[in-house]
Amino acid sequence: MTTEALPTWDLTDLYAAVDDPKIDSDMDASRQQASAFESRYKGTIACDELTAAHLLQALEAYEALLADEYRPQSFAQLHYSTDTADAARGALLQKTREFGSSVATHLVFFDLEIGQISPAVYDGVMADQCLAPYRHYLDHEREMAAHNLTESEERILVETSNSRGHAFARLATEVNSRTRFTIEIDGQAQEKNQSEILVLLYDADRDLRRKAATSVSAGLQANRHVCTYIYNTLLHEKHVLDRLRSYSQPEDSRHLANELNGAIVDTVSDVCAANYDVVARYYRLKGRILGIGDLFHYDRYAPLRGQESAIDFPQARQIVVDAFGAFHPELAATAERFFVNQWIDAAVGAGKRGGAYCAAITPDHHPYVFMNYIGKPRDVMTLAHELGHGIHDVLAADNHLLDYHPVLPMAETASTFSEMLVFDRLLGELTDDGEKLALVCNKVEDTFATVFRQVSMYRFEQQAHRARRDEGELTTERLSELWQQNMQAMFGDSLKLGDEHADWWLYIPHIVDVPFYVYAYAFGELLVMALYARYQQEGDGFVDRYFKLLSAGGSRSPAELVGELGFDIADHAFWQGGCDLIAERVVQAEALAASTGAV
């Protein structure tokens, strides 16, 4: 695999380059637009004279303002992701963030006044059908209003955001992106970036995996002081903000933003933890297949059939598009647009941040897919996953901007469903049980990573936030203890996480960037298992309802959207059913292992 053969995205439909003068002119125009918005509408929303027509006019002006504001910020973030070591990109990122704060200070009043509209006035204006498209957004804003501060306090928080949490989160990204991991291969010391060293944990050579794990630990340990300080600072900031906003528990603000009752999230977490024995059962099987008596953390992702063959990007593209086309031609056609129009950045490069994501900007502008393509089968699934996000965003484009983005738990629906389509296509094309076993085991491990590992991380976050509040500033050792306990609980006695693994929380971006984001992955995966089972039962009859679900974007709550498909997310049995399907996949792996003589 060479980076030259891999696509990089074309951002010129946003701006020509970092020094494009249009960036500054657009930011100046947005500042003026925001000031004019404040002058026009401040004091006219939370008043007895409010009319539906006036509120609609304000909402439409607000959306237009946000759309213009997002453009320079999105360009800066996307451009920065591909080379976090470039000072010019970092400077532009900071500049656009400060610009965003300056705009937001003029907009603070709007959400506050929406929350302050009297119930009688609100009921009166909402009776007008012209506001029907905004009903969900406005109702949710009024729920959030219970945690609003005064306008002057909110303005201070906006003004200082880039010298508080945002600054520390950016520093964490840069520290991890710039870390180099040294490993000896074939007698020569080599330096790897994060994506390159982590992929070696999937190598067939156990000694190489062990050395890679040691290298990861050494690289992370060099960052212990700064990353622990960053995380402590973010934990403390979250505590202060939660206290000021009257959130009783650290995760409450995330639940409210996700439009989920905390009891539902607790149910998902508890059901997953109660099914950790499925993970242990699988890894005992894997140990027997590999002939390794005691599995360690560097054996988690060991391939079952020796070194995996590389899959070049054009082949990955064909696999994904064909799988999508078998579901519905529209799915394939939408995915093709990402390849043809250079909306994908897959090349691995120095300074490029690790991981993968899909960035949606506004309904009238296409999304962008970001990943680090190494050529492994797992990368094909990642490509399918991120394209699923992109397709979700494209289908949701008929919503207005304020309802465009699905809440986090629903945002994983199309991505995970897309992975399932690709997996089933690959499995259906195989005739050799040994190859089927390897593919099924890969899928089981990916599912574990999406469901059980994310729940373990969520539980780690819960404990870390509470420990910081109860114990004060936490040492690396204390945080590593909590991390290790929660990760080990998932494996039971089937696999031992060595002491060097205890610091691996240091490179996890989600716990820094978006606290409690991770449970959305488990929610989405288990939900998709139920949806996919329904699709297998109904076939083409399911397709229209699936597209309708994606097209809804963030216009309804998860409970409403899933309820329209006949499921109750408050039901313990619903989530257990998803875990049962994971267990069935493990049984399938056991049967294939027996039929091939692997055990």
Backbone torsions as a table, in degrees:
resi	resn	phi	psi	omega
1	MET	NA	130.4	176.2
2	THR	-123.6	145.4	-177.9
3	THR	-63.4	-27.2	-179.7
4	GLU	-63.5	-28.0	-176.4
5	ALA	-83.9	-6.9	-173.8
6	LEU	-102.4	147.7	-177.2
7	PRO	-73.8	145.7	167.9
8	THR	-121.4	148.1	-173.2
9	TRP	-79.0	158.4	178.0
10	ASP	-105.9	110.0	-177.5
11	LEU	-98.1	9.0	-176.1
12	THR	-69.8	-13.2	174.5
13	ASP	-76.9	-6.2	170.1
14	LEU	-100.9	-64.5	177.1
15	TYR	-147.9	157.8	-174.3
16	ALA	-71.3	-36.8	-176.4
17	ALA	-170.9	177.0	179.9
18	VAL	-57.1	-35.8	-176.1
19	ASP	-98.1	17.7	177.8
20	ASP	-61.2	120.1	-178.7
21	PRO	-61.9	-19.5	-179.9
22	LYS	-66.4	-24.3	177.9
23	ILE	-61.2	-49.0	-179.4
24	ASP	-66.7	-40.5	-179.3
25	SER	-66.7	-37.6	177.7
26	ASP	-66.4	-39.8	179.4
27	MET	-66.6	-39.9	177.0
28	ASP	-61.9	-42.7	179.6
29	ALA	-63.6	-39.6	179.8
30	SER	-66.1	-39.1	177.8
31	ARG	-61.5	-43.9	178.7
32	GLN	-65.1	-40.1	179.3
33	GLN	-62.2	-41.6	-179.3
34	ALA	-67.4	-41.1	178.7
35	SER	-63.1	-41.5	179.3
36	ALA	-66.1	-36.9	178.7
37	PHE	-62.6	-45.2	-179.9
38	GLU	-62.5	-44.4	-179.7
39	SER	-62.5	-36.9	-176.4
40	ARG	-76.2	-39.1	-167.2
41	TYR	-114.1	-15.7	-179.1
42	LYS	-62.0	131.0	-179.4
43	GLY	84.6	-1.3	-177.5
44	THR	-108.4	-1.9	-177.1
45	ILE	-97.0	-53.3	-179.7
46	ALA	-87.7	68.9	179.6
47	CYS	-146.7	158.8	-176.3
48	ASP	-68.5	-20.1	-177.3
49	GLU	-86.9	1.5	-176.9
50	LEU	-57.1	134.4	174.8
51	THR	-117.0	159.8	178.4
52	ALA	-61.2	-41.1	-178.2
53	ALA	-62.5	-40.6	-179.0
54	HIS	-68.3	-43.2	179.9
55	LEU	-65.2	-39.3	177.1
56	LEU	-62.4	-43.8	179.0
57	GLN	-60.7	-42.2	179.5
58	ALA	-65.1	-42.7	-179.7
59	LEU	-63.8	-41.9	179.8
60	GLU	-66.9	-39.2	176.9
61	ALA	-67.1	-37.8	179.1
62	TYR	-63.2	-45.3	178.1
63	GLU	-61.5	-44.4	179.8
64	ALA	-62.1	-39.0	179.1
65	LEU	-65.0	-46.6	180.0
66	LEU	-61.7	-42.0	-179.2
67	ALA	-59.6	-42.5	178.6
68	ASP	-68.6	-36.3	-180.0
69	GLU	-67.7	-37.4	-175.7
70	TYR	-65.8	-28.8	-171.0
71	ARG	-59.4	-57.3	179.6
72	PRO	-65.6	-34.9	179.5
73	GLN	-66.2	-40.4	179.6
74	SER	-65.6	-43.9	178.1
75	PHE	-58.3	-47.1	-177.8
76	ALA	-61.5	-43.1	-178.8
77	GLN	-67.0	-44.2	179.8
78	LEU	-64.0	-46.4	-177.7
79	HIS	-64.9	-40.1	179.3
80	TYR	-64.1	-38.2	-176.9
81	SER	-57.6	-33.3	-175.3
82	THR	-82.9	-11.4	174.2
83	ASP	-160.8	85.9	-177.4
84	THR	-73.3	-10.7	179.0
85	ALA	-86.5	-9.5	-178.4
86	ASP	-79.8	115.3	-175.9
87	ALA	-61.7	-35.7	-179.1
88	ALA	-65.2	-39.8	179.0
89	ARG	-68.2	-41.6	178.1
90	GLY	-62.7	-39.7	179.8
91	ALA	-65.5	-40.5	178.5
92	LEU	-66.0	-40.4	178.1
93	LEU	-57.5	-48.4	179.9
94	GLN	-63.4	-40.9	-179.9
95	LYS	-60.6	-43.9	-178.8
96	THR	-72.1	-30.9	176.4
97	ARG	-67.6	-41.3	177.2
98	GLU	-65.7	-36.8	174.1
99	PHE	-60.6	-45.3	179.5
100	GLY	-59.1	-39.5	178.2
101	SER	-66.2	-40.3	-179.2
102	SER	-64.8	-36.9	176.3
103	VAL	-68.4	-44.7	-174.9
104	ALA	-62.2	-29.2	179.7
105	THR	-61.7	-28.7	178.5
106	HIS	-80.8	-13.4	-174.3
107	LEU	-105.2	-9.4	-175.9
108	VAL	-53.3	-40.8	-175.4
109	PHE	-59.6	-30.0	-168.3
110	PHE	-67.1	-51.8	177.7
111	ASP	-61.6	-38.5	-179.7
112	LEU	-62.5	-45.2	-178.4
113	GLU	-68.9	-33.9	175.5
114	ILE	-58.3	-41.8	178.8
115	GLY	-70.8	-19.9	-176.4
116	GLN	-96.2	-3.3	176.8
117	ILE	-61.0	131.4	-178.6
118	SER	-64.1	148.8	-179.6
119	PRO	-54.4	-40.0	-177.9
120	ALA	-66.8	-44.1	179.1
121	VAL	-66.3	-41.3	-178.9
122	TYR	-61.8	-47.8	179.5
123	ASP	-60.2	-36.3	-178.7
124	GLY	-67.7	-47.7	-178.3
125	VAL	-71.0	-32.1	-177.8
126	MET	-74.6	-11.6	175.4
127	ALA	-71.2	-17.4	178.4
128	ASP	-79.6	125.8	-175.6
129	GLN	-65.0	-16.3	179.0
130	CYS	-64.1	-21.7	179.9
131	LEU	-96.9	0.5	-177.6
132	ALA	-54.4	-41.5	179.8
133	PRO	-63.5	-19.2	-177.1
134	TYR	-103.8	3.8	-174.7
135	ARG	-57.5	-49.1	-177.3
136	HIS	-62.0	-46.4	-179.2
137	TYR	-60.4	-47.7	-177.0
138	LEU	-66.5	-40.9	177.7
139	ASP	-60.1	-43.3	-178.9
140	HIS	-67.4	-40.5	177.5
141	GLU	-59.9	-36.1	-180.0
142	ARG	-73.0	-28.8	172.4
143	GLU	-67.3	-41.4	-179.8
144	MET	-67.9	-23.7	-172.8
145	ALA	-61.8	-23.5	179.5
146	ALA	-61.7	-18.4	-177.1
147	HIS	-110.1	9.3	177.6
148	ASN	-74.3	148.6	173.1
149	LEU	-96.2	-172.1	176.7
150	THR	-72.1	163.5	-178.7
151	GLU	-60.9	-42.5	-179.1
152	SER	-64.6	-38.0	178.4
153	GLU	-68.0	-41.8	179.2
154	GLU	-63.9	-37.9	179.5
155	ARG	-64.9	-39.7	178.2
156	ILE	-62.6	-42.6	179.8
157	LEU	-63.6	-40.9	177.9
158	VAL	-64.8	-46.0	-177.3
159	GLU	-62.6	-34.4	-174.5
160	THR	-97.1	1.3	-173.0
161	SER	-59.5	-34.9	-176.7
162	ASN	-82.5	-3.0	172.3
163	SER	-112.0	9.7	177.4
164	ARG	-121.6	-116.0	-173.2
165	GLY	-59.2	-45.2	-178.8
166	HIS	-59.3	-39.5	-178.7
167	ALA	-65.8	-43.5	-178.8
168	PHE	-69.8	-36.4	177.1
169	ALA	-64.6	-40.3	177.1
170	ARG	-63.7	-41.8	179.2
171	LEU	-60.7	-41.1	178.4
172	ALA	-61.1	-42.5	178.1
173	THR	-60.5	-45.2	-176.9
174	GLU	-69.1	-39.9	178.4
175	VAL	-59.8	-47.1	-178.2
176	ASN	-71.0	-37.9	-179.6
177	SER	-67.7	-30.7	-177.2
178	ARG	-90.9	-8.4	-179.8
179	THR	-66.1	134.7	176.0
180	ARG	-113.1	135.5	-176.4
181	PHE	-110.4	124.2	-176.7
182	THR	-96.6	132.4	179.4
183	ILE	-144.8	144.2	178.1
184	GLU	-93.9	121.7	178.2
185	ILE	-128.6	125.7	-178.9
186	ASP	54.0	39.9	175.1
187	GLY	80.7	2.8	-178.7
188	GLN	-123.1	137.2	177.4
189	ALA	-75.9	130.9	179.4
190	GLN	-127.0	148.7	174.9
191	GLU	-103.9	135.2	179.8
192	LYS	-126.6	150.8	169.6
193	ASN	-85.4	-178.3	-173.4
194	GLN	-61.1	-46.6	-178.7
195	SER	-62.3	-39.6	-176.9
196	GLU	-70.7	-36.5	-179.3
197	ILE	-76.5	-37.0	-178.4
198	LEU	-66.7	-32.2	-178.8
199	VAL	-66.5	-24.3	179.0
200	LEU	-68.9	-16.5	176.2
201	LEU	-70.5	-8.4	178.4
202	TYR	-103.5	8.0	-176.8
203	ASP	-77.1	152.7	-179.7
204	ALA	-72.1	-24.5	-177.4
205	ASP	-80.3	111.5	-176.0
206	ARG	-63.1	-37.7	179.8
207	ASP	-64.6	-38.3	177.8
208	LEU	-66.6	-39.6	177.4
209	ARG	-62.1	-43.2	-179.8
210	ARG	-62.3	-44.5	179.8
211	LYS	-65.8	-36.9	178.3
212	ALA	-64.3	-42.8	179.2
213	ALA	-63.5	-40.7	177.6
214	THR	-63.5	-39.9	178.5
215	SER	-65.0	-42.8	177.2
216	VAL	-57.7	-48.0	-178.1
217	SER	-61.9	-42.7	-179.7
218	ALA	-63.9	-42.6	179.1
219	GLY	-64.2	-41.1	-180.0
220	LEU	-70.5	-37.8	-179.3
221	GLN	-63.8	-28.8	176.3
222	ALA	-66.4	-21.3	-179.7
223	ASN	-100.6	6.6	-171.5
224	ARG	-54.9	-48.8	-174.3
225	HIS	-62.6	-53.1	-174.4
226	VAL	-67.8	-41.1	-177.6
227	CYS	-71.5	-35.0	176.0
228	THR	-66.8	-40.2	177.5
229	TYR	-63.5	-43.9	177.6
230	ILE	-57.4	-48.5	-175.5
231	TYR	-67.3	-40.5	176.5
232	ASN	-59.1	-42.3	-179.7
233	THR	-62.9	-43.8	179.5
234	LEU	-67.5	-38.1	176.6
235	LEU	-62.4	-42.6	-179.3
236	HIS	-68.0	-42.7	178.5
237	GLU	-59.6	-42.4	179.1
238	LYS	-61.1	-40.5	179.8
239	HIS	-62.4	-45.8	-179.3
240	VAL	-62.2	-48.0	-178.8
241	LEU	-64.7	-39.0	178.0
242	ASP	-64.0	-40.2	178.4
243	ARG	-64.6	-45.3	-179.8
244	LEU	-63.8	-35.7	-176.6
245	ARG	-93.4	2.7	176.1
246	SER	64.4	41.7	168.3
247	TYR	-93.7	124.4	-173.9
248	SER	-77.6	-30.0	-178.1
249	GLN	-122.1	150.2	-176.9
250	PRO	-57.1	-33.9	-175.2
251	GLU	-89.4	-5.0	-173.6
252	ASP	-60.9	-39.8	-178.1
253	SER	-66.2	-34.6	177.5
254	ARG	-68.4	-42.1	178.3
255	HIS	-59.9	-43.3	-178.7
256	LEU	-65.9	-42.5	177.7
257	ALA	-62.7	-34.2	179.7
258	ASN	-83.8	-1.4	-179.6
259	GLU	57.3	42.1	179.3
260	LEU	-124.4	140.5	171.2
261	ASN	-70.8	133.8	-179.4
262	GLY	-56.8	-31.0	180.0
263	ALA	-63.7	-33.6	178.4
264	ILE	-67.2	-43.5	178.7
265	VAL	-64.7	-39.5	176.8
266	ASP	-60.6	-39.1	178.9
267	THR	-63.4	-46.1	178.2
268	VAL	-58.3	-47.3	-178.1
269	SER	-62.9	-46.0	-177.5
270	ASP	-67.9	-39.8	178.8
271	VAL	-63.6	-43.6	179.6
272	CYS	-63.4	-45.2	179.9
273	ALA	-62.3	-35.4	179.3
274	ALA	-70.0	-14.5	-179.9
275	ASN	-107.8	16.5	177.3
276	TYR	-58.5	-24.2	-179.6
277	ASP	-63.2	-22.0	175.8
278	VAL	-66.1	-38.8	177.5
279	VAL	-64.0	-47.3	-179.3
280	ALA	-62.2	-40.1	179.4
281	ARG	-60.5	-42.5	-179.7
282	TYR	-66.7	-44.2	-175.9
283	TYR	-71.8	-23.9	170.4
284	ARG	-66.4	-40.3	175.9
285	LEU	-62.6	-45.0	-178.2
286	LYS	-62.8	-39.2	177.4
287	GLY	-60.3	-40.1	179.3
288	ARG	-68.2	-40.8	179.8
289	ILE	-62.9	-43.6	-178.6
290	LEU	-78.2	-15.2	-177.2
291	GLY	72.7	29.5	-179.9
292	ILE	-112.4	120.0	-177.2
293	GLY	-68.7	-42.7	-178.2
294	ASP	-121.5	104.7	178.3
295	LEU	-77.4	141.0	174.8
296	PHE	-116.8	175.8	-173.7
297	HIS	-60.9	-28.1	179.3
298	TYR	-79.8	0.8	175.1
299	ASP	-99.9	-5.4	-173.8
300	ARG	-54.6	-42.4	-172.6
301	TYR	-111.2	20.5	178.6
302	ALA	-61.4	131.2	178.5
303	PRO	-69.6	153.7	-175.9
304	LEU	-93.5	-11.2	-175.4
305	ARG	-126.7	41.6	-180.0
306	GLY	75.9	-161.6	-177.4
307	GLN	-65.2	128.2	179.5
308	GLU	-72.8	142.1	176.9
309	SER	-72.5	142.6	177.5
310	ALA	-72.8	143.3	176.3
311	ILE	-114.4	114.9	-178.4
312	ASP	-71.5	162.5	-172.3
313	PHE	-63.6	-41.6	177.1
314	PRO	-58.6	-36.6	177.9
315	GLN	-68.1	-41.6	178.2
316	ALA	-60.7	-42.0	178.1
317	ARG	-58.0	-45.8	-177.9
318	GLN	-65.7	-41.1	179.4
319	ILE	-59.3	-47.8	-176.7
320	VAL	-67.2	-47.6	-177.6
321	VAL	-63.2	-41.0	178.7
322	ASP	-63.4	-42.2	179.6
323	ALA	-64.6	-41.1	178.2
324	PHE	-65.7	-39.9	-179.0
325	GLY	-64.2	-33.0	178.5
326	ALA	-65.9	-27.1	176.4
327	PHE	-77.9	-51.2	178.0
328	HIS	-167.5	138.0	-178.6
329	PRO	-56.9	-31.8	-179.3
330	GLU	-64.0	-35.2	179.2
331	LEU	-63.7	-45.3	179.5
332	ALA	-66.4	-43.2	-178.3
333	ALA	-63.7	-38.0	179.0
334	THR	-68.6	-41.2	178.1
335	ALA	-62.3	-40.2	-179.2
336	GLU	-59.5	-32.4	-179.7
337	ARG	-60.4	-32.5	-179.8
338	PHE	-67.3	-37.0	179.5
339	PHE	-74.8	-47.0	-174.1
340	VAL	-66.3	-37.1	-173.3
341	ASN	-97.5	9.8	178.8
342	GLN	57.7	51.6	175.6
343	TRP	-98.0	11.7	-176.7
344	ILE	-123.4	135.0	171.0
345	ASP	-120.0	108.0	-174.1
346	ALA	-116.9	-8.3	-175.7
347	ALA	-68.8	145.4	175.1
348	VAL	-93.6	131.9	-177.9
349	GLY	-149.4	160.8	177.7
350	ALA	-62.2	132.1	178.8
351	GLY	85.5	-11.4	179.7
352	LYS	-71.2	135.3	179.8
353	ARG	-68.2	155.4	-179.0
354	GLY	-79.8	175.2	174.4
355	GLY	83.2	-161.8	-177.0
356	ALA	-151.4	151.6	176.1
357	TYR	-161.1	166.8	170.8
358	CYS	-124.2	127.6	-177.8
359	ALA	-106.1	116.0	173.9
360	ALA	-101.0	136.2	-174.5
361	ILE	-105.1	-72.4	178.4
362	THR	-138.1	162.5	-178.7
363	PRO	-59.0	-27.9	-177.1
364	ASP	-97.7	12.2	175.9
365	HIS	-132.0	139.5	-174.9
366	HIS	-68.8	158.2	175.1
367	PRO	-80.7	169.9	177.1
368	TYR	-127.8	138.7	179.1
369	VAL	-106.1	131.7	-179.4
370	PHE	-121.7	132.4	175.3
371	MET	-160.8	171.4	174.2
372	ASN	-118.0	100.2	-173.3
373	TYR	-87.8	114.8	-178.9
374	ILE	-99.6	-19.0	178.9
375	GLY	102.1	11.6	178.4
376	LYS	-90.0	156.0	176.2
377	PRO	-53.5	-34.3	178.5
378	ARG	-62.3	-31.2	178.7
379	ASP	-68.6	-30.2	175.9
380	VAL	-63.8	-41.2	178.8
381	MET	-67.7	-36.2	177.0
382	THR	-64.3	-41.8	176.9
383	LEU	-59.0	-46.6	178.1
384	ALA	-60.8	-41.6	-178.6
385	HIS	-60.8	-51.4	-176.7
386	GLU	-69.7	-35.0	174.8
387	LEU	-65.6	-32.8	174.7
388	GLY	-60.0	-43.9	175.2
389	HIS	-58.1	-46.7	-178.2
390	GLY	-60.5	-42.8	178.8
391	ILE	-64.4	-40.4	176.4
392	HIS	-56.2	-45.9	-179.4
393	ASP	-65.1	-40.4	179.3
394	VAL	-64.1	-43.8	-178.4
395	LEU	-68.9	-26.9	-178.6
396	ALA	-86.1	3.7	-171.9
397	ALA	-68.6	-11.4	177.5
398	ASP	-80.0	-9.2	176.3
399	ASN	-79.8	154.3	172.6
400	HIS	-69.5	163.7	-172.5
401	LEU	-56.4	-37.5	-175.5
402	LEU	-71.5	-17.3	176.1
403	ASP	-117.7	14.5	-175.2
404	TYR	-71.7	-50.2	-174.3
405	HIS	-82.4	126.2	174.3
406	PRO	-68.6	150.9	175.3
407	VAL	-64.6	158.8	-169.8
408	LEU	-52.8	-46.0	-178.5
409	PRO	-60.8	-33.7	179.0
410	MET	-84.2	-18.8	-178.0
411	ALA	-66.3	-19.1	-179.4
412	GLU	-91.0	0.3	-174.9
413	THR	-64.0	-58.6	-175.1
414	ALA	-67.5	-34.7	-178.9
415	SER	-65.3	-46.6	-179.0
416	THR	-70.6	-38.5	177.7
417	PHE	-62.1	-39.0	178.8
418	SER	-63.5	-40.1	176.0
419	GLU	-59.9	-41.7	-179.3
420	MET	-62.5	-39.8	178.6
421	LEU	-61.3	-45.3	-179.3
422	VAL	-66.9	-41.9	179.3
423	PHE	-60.1	-49.6	-177.9
424	ASP	-64.0	-34.2	177.8
425	ARG	-66.1	-46.0	179.2
426	LEU	-62.1	-43.8	-178.7
427	LEU	-64.6	-38.6	-179.3
428	GLY	-67.8	-24.4	-178.7
429	GLU	-85.3	-13.4	-177.5
430	LEU	-86.0	142.6	177.4
431	THR	-114.2	-19.8	-178.2
432	ASP	-90.0	125.9	-177.9
433	ASP	-63.7	-30.3	177.6
434	GLY	-65.1	-41.7	177.1
435	GLU	-68.2	-37.9	176.9
436	LYS	-62.1	-41.5	179.4
437	LEU	-59.6	-46.3	-179.4
438	ALA	-61.5	-42.5	-178.9
439	LEU	-68.0	-43.6	179.4
440	VAL	-62.4	-41.8	179.7
441	CYS	-65.1	-39.9	176.2
442	ASN	-59.6	-42.7	-179.7
443	LYS	-66.3	-41.7	177.8
444	VAL	-58.3	-45.0	-178.3
445	GLU	-67.0	-38.0	176.1
446	ASP	-64.4	-39.9	179.0
447	THR	-65.7	-41.9	176.0
448	PHE	-57.9	-43.5	-179.1
449	ALA	-63.8	-33.6	-177.4
450	THR	-82.0	-33.6	-175.7
451	VAL	-99.7	-70.7	-170.9
452	PHE	-71.2	-39.3	179.6
453	ARG	-67.1	-39.5	179.8
454	GLN	-66.6	-37.4	176.5
455	VAL	-66.8	-38.7	176.1
456	SER	-61.2	-40.6	178.6
457	MET	-67.6	-38.8	178.2
458	TYR	-61.1	-42.8	179.9
459	ARG	-68.8	-34.8	173.0
460	PHE	-61.1	-46.5	179.5
461	GLU	-59.8	-44.6	179.5
462	GLN	-56.7	-46.3	-177.8
463	GLN	-69.8	-37.7	-179.9
464	ALA	-64.8	-44.5	179.4
465	HIS	-64.0	-41.2	-179.8
466	ARG	-70.1	-38.1	178.8
467	ALA	-64.4	-40.7	179.2
468	ARG	-63.2	-34.7	-179.8
469	ARG	-75.8	-33.9	-176.6
470	ASP	-88.6	-33.8	-170.4
471	GLU	-109.0	-9.9	-174.7
472	GLY	85.3	-162.2	-177.1
473	GLU	-57.8	132.2	-174.0
474	LEU	-99.3	143.2	175.0
475	THR	-78.0	163.1	173.7
476	THR	-57.9	-40.8	-177.6
477	GLU	-61.9	-38.5	-180.0
478	ARG	-68.0	-44.3	178.4
479	LEU	-66.2	-39.5	179.5
480	SER	-66.1	-33.8	176.3
481	GLU	-62.6	-46.3	179.2
482	LEU	-63.4	-42.1	178.1
483	TRP	-59.4	-50.2	-175.7
484	GLN	-64.1	-40.9	179.9
485	GLN	-60.6	-45.9	-177.2
486	ASN	-71.3	-38.5	177.9
487	MET	-69.3	-41.7	-178.6
488	GLN	-66.5	-33.4	180.0
489	ALA	-57.6	-32.0	-178.9
490	MET	-66.8	-35.6	-174.9
491	PHE	-93.8	-16.1	-176.2
492	GLY	59.0	-135.3	-179.5
493	ASP	-97.1	11.2	-175.6
494	SER	-82.3	-18.6	-177.0
495	LEU	-157.1	136.4	-178.1
496	LYS	-103.7	124.9	172.9
497	LEU	-84.6	111.1	-177.9
498	GLY	-63.4	163.8	-177.6
499	ASP	-57.2	-33.8	-177.7
500	GLU	-66.9	-18.7	179.5
501	HIS	-75.1	-16.7	-171.7
502	ALA	-61.0	-25.3	-178.2
503	ASP	-92.7	7.1	-172.8
504	TRP	-73.4	-6.6	172.5
505	TRP	-67.2	-18.0	-173.4
506	LEU	-64.3	-22.0	-177.4
507	TYR	-107.0	4.2	-177.8
508	ILE	-75.7	114.7	-174.7
509	PRO	-74.3	-33.0	-171.5
510	HIS	-63.9	-37.8	-176.7
511	ILE	-68.9	-20.6	178.0
512	VAL	-90.0	-48.0	-172.8
513	ASP	-76.4	-44.3	-175.9
514	VAL	-140.2	90.4	-178.6
515	PRO	-52.5	134.6	177.0
516	PHE	66.3	17.4	173.7
517	TYR	-59.7	-37.6	-161.0
518	VAL	-62.8	-28.1	-178.3
519	TYR	-65.6	-18.8	177.8
520	ALA	-61.3	-31.9	179.0
521	TYR	-65.1	-46.4	179.3
522	ALA	-64.4	-44.3	177.6
523	PHE	-55.5	-50.1	-176.7
524	GLY	-65.1	-42.3	-178.3
525	GLU	-64.2	-47.2	-178.6
526	LEU	-67.4	-36.8	175.8
527	LEU	-62.2	-44.6	-177.8
528	VAL	-65.9	-33.2	177.0
529	MET	-59.5	-40.5	178.1
530	ALA	-68.0	-42.3	179.5
531	LEU	-64.9	-40.9	-177.6
532	TYR	-68.6	-36.7	175.9
533	ALA	-62.7	-38.1	177.9
534	ARG	-66.0	-40.6	178.0
535	TYR	-61.7	-41.9	179.9
536	GLN	-65.8	-30.0	178.5
537	GLN	-77.2	-39.8	-170.3
538	GLU	-101.1	-21.0	-179.7
539	GLY	65.3	-133.1	-174.6
540	ASP	-60.6	-25.1	179.8
541	GLY	-64.6	-18.8	-178.9
542	PHE	-84.7	-23.5	-168.7
543	VAL	-58.6	-48.3	-177.3
544	ASP	-61.3	-40.4	-180.0
545	ARG	-68.3	-34.0	176.8
546	TYR	-64.9	-46.8	178.2
547	PHE	-62.8	-35.6	178.2
548	LYS	-64.3	-40.5	178.0
549	LEU	-59.7	-47.6	-178.8
550	LEU	-67.9	-39.1	-177.9
551	SER	-65.3	-20.0	-179.0
552	ALA	-69.6	-19.7	-179.2
553	GLY	55.3	-127.1	178.3
554	GLY	-106.7	27.7	-173.9
555	SER	-79.9	-10.1	176.5
556	ARG	-144.2	161.4	-178.0
557	SER	-73.2	160.4	177.0
558	PRO	-55.7	-41.2	-179.0
559	ALA	-61.8	-40.2	179.7
560	GLU	-68.7	-47.0	-177.1
561	LEU	-63.0	-44.9	-179.0
562	VAL	-72.7	-34.4	178.5
563	GLY	-61.8	-33.4	178.1
564	GLU	-66.4	-18.4	176.5
565	LEU	-95.7	2.9	174.6
566	GLY	93.7	17.9	-179.2
567	PHE	-117.3	152.0	178.1
568	ASP	-117.3	107.8	-175.2
569	ILE	-75.4	-6.8	175.2
570	ALA	-85.5	-7.8	-175.0
571	ASP	-85.5	121.1	176.9
572	HIS	-54.0	-39.2	-176.7
573	ALA	-65.4	-29.2	178.7
574	PHE	-62.2	-47.4	-178.5
575	TRP	-72.7	-35.0	176.3
576	GLN	-64.4	-34.6	177.5
577	GLY	-60.6	-38.4	176.0
578	GLY	-64.1	-42.4	177.8
579	CYS	-65.3	-34.2	176.9
580	ASP	-63.5	-36.9	178.0
581	LEU	-67.1	-34.6	175.0
582	ILE	-65.5	-42.9	178.8
583	ALA	-61.5	-37.1	178.2
584	GLU	-63.3	-35.6	177.5
585	ARG	-66.0	-35.6	176.6
586	VAL	-66.8	-40.6	176.6
587	VAL	-61.4	-39.7	177.2
588	GLN	-60.9	-41.1	178.0
589	ALA	-64.4	-40.0	178.7
590	GLU	-62.9	-42.0	-179.8
591	ALA	-65.6	-42.7	178.4
592	LEU	-65.4	-38.4	178.4
593	ALA	-63.5	-39.0	178.9
594	ALA	-69.0	-40.7	-177.5
595	SER	-68.8	-26.3	-179.6
596	THR	-93.5	-5.3	-177.3
597	GLY	75.4	17.7	-179.1
598	ALA	-71.4	-20.4	177.7
599	VAL	-133.6	NA	NA
